[in-house]
Amino acid sequence: MLALASCGGAPETTSSPTGDSSGQTISVAGSPALRRGEGDYGVVLAHGAAFDAASWEEQAVAIANQGASVIAVEDIDPDAIRNAVEKLQGEGVADVALVGASAGADAILDLASQDPSLADQLILLSPNATVDGLGEEPKLFVASEDEPVANVSTELASSSPGEENEVTILPGSAHAQNIFATDQAGPVLDAMLQRLKRFAAP
């Protein structure tokens, strides 16, 4: 289904920058990552090139509060994202969603095309290039109508396998995580939370 919208190792605990006691800094394959929540559904967040793991703080808290185990990786190499998925799976979290923005979205697409069965679902903000070989997992693509790569999200939603692919095209030109600094921040986060809840394993 294609939907267009015009709006829209063991963990090492350290102090959380927001004071939220559920926040941890952990190591994933030797690289730092931020961990929130202890739910039975997993979410891995991969940031854009101009951002870092901490840039997902608000979204990570909201996702964890919905009942998920969330890891925001610092290293957005596809292998590092896979390691975060495997860390969650090793803790008994069977199903993991991948959420990425810009360069992080591209890394997720690379990983998902190599291993289509790895992720339970994909949520990607402003991916920069199309890929072949994705699986049947549900996918949400988000972009702003006036950014140069808006067409990529539309193409991915229409060409990818699966019956639960959706694209949301927002007003404006904000790219990837920059959307969260606009008046579209709330609608986009709500859309992410709804997708995660809808397709989370029962």
N, C-alpha and C positions, 0 to 999 in steps of 0.2 A: 504494500500500500504506500502510495506517495502522497504526502499531505503537505501543502504549502500554507504557511501562515505569514501574515504581514506584521504581526505583533507577537507580541508575544509574551646465623648464630642466634642466641637468646636475646630478647629485647633488653636494651640498657636504658633505664628510665632516667630522664633528666627533667628539669623544670620546664613547664610549658610556657611559651611566650604570652599566652593569654591567661594563665593561671588556672586553666581547666585541668582538673586532676586526672582526667582520662587521657590527656595527651602525653605521648612518649616519643623520644628520639630513639630509633632502633637502627640496627645495622642490617642491610640486605646485601648479601654477597660482597661485604667489605665497604659498601657505600652507605652514607647516612640516609635515613628516610624518616618520615613522621607518621606516627601511628595513632589512630583514634578508634574508640569503640571496641566492643567484644561480641558483636552479633554473629549469627550463623550464616550471613551472606557477606561476601567479600567485594570490595571495590578498590581498585588501584588507580591512582590519579597521576597523570604524566603532564607536567607543565610545558609551557612554551619556552622558546629559547631565551627570551628576555626576562623570564620569571624563574622562580625556584619552588621547591616543595612547599615552603611556608606560604606561598602566594595562594594556595588552595585552602587556607585556614577556615574561612567562613563556610565554604562549601563542604569541607571535610567534617566540620562539627555538625552541620545540618544532616549530612548523610549518616554519620554515626548515630545521631539522635533518632534516626529512623530505624535503627536496629542493625546497622552493618558494622563490619570490621573494615576499617579504611587504612590504606597505606598510600601516602603521597611520596613518590620516589624523587630523590635528588638527581640521580643518574637516569636520563631518559633513553638510554640505549635499549633497543629491543630485548637484549639478553637480560638487562637489569629489570625491565618490566616483567619478563618471564620469571625471574627469580622472586620477585614480590608475589606473583601469583602462586608460585610453588611454595613460598613460605606460608601463605594463608592456607593452601591446601594441606600442607604438612601439619597444620594446627587443627585440621578437621573441617575447614571451610571448603565445601565441595564446589560451590559455584561462585565465580568471581566475574564481576563486570569490569571493563576497562574504560576509563574516562580520560580523554586527552585533549589538549589544545595546541593548535598549530604544529610546532615541531614534535610535541608529545603525541598529537593525533597521528602524525605521519609515522612515528615509531610504532604506534599501536597498529596502524594499518599494515606496516611491514611485518610485524609479528603475527597478526591475525591471518595474513595471506600465507605465511609459512606454516601456521598451525591453526587451521580454521576451527578446531574443536576446543581450543584453549579457553576462550572467553565465553561466558554466559550471555553477555550482551555488550554492545559498544555504544558509547556516547562521545561524539567527536565534535569539537568546536573548531571551525575554520581549518579543516585539513587543506593541504596545499597541492596534493596530487592524487589522481585516481590510481587504483591498484586492481589487479585481478586476483582471484583465488580466495576471496572471502567466503565464510561459511554461511549457514542459514540463521545464525543468531540474530536477534532483534538489533536494529541499529538506528540511532538518532543522530542526524547531522544538523549542526547549527551554524549559520553564518549571517553576516550582515549584507544587505542587498547592494551596498555601494563599495564593498571591499573587492579587490581584484580577483580573489579566489572564490567568490560566492558560487560560481557555476560548478566548482568542484563538488561541493556538498550536494547540489541538485543531481549531478551526474552519478555520484556514488549511490545516492538513495534509489535512483531509478535503475541502475545497472547491477547492483549487488544482489546476490541470491537471498531468498527469504521473503516471507510475506508480512513481516513487521518492520519494514524500513520506513523511516519518516524523515523529512527535512523541514526545518523551520528557518525561514528567511526573515530576518529582523530588519526594521528600518535603521538607517544610519550606515556608518562605515567602520565601526569598531571591529577589530580583528581579535578573535579567540578570547583570551582572558580579559582583554580590555573591555569586553562587553560588560563585565561585572562592575565597571566604573561608570556605566550609563544607566538610564532609566529602564533598560531592559534586564537589569541584573535580577530583579525579583522574578519576572516571568520565566527567565531561562533557568534559574535555580529550581523553581517550581516544576518546570518541565522535566528537568533531570531527576528530581525526587520522585515524580510520578512514574517515570519510566523505570527507575530502579525498583520501586515498590511493585509495579505491575508485573515485571518479568523476573523478580526474585524467586528463587526456588521456594516452594511451599514448605 
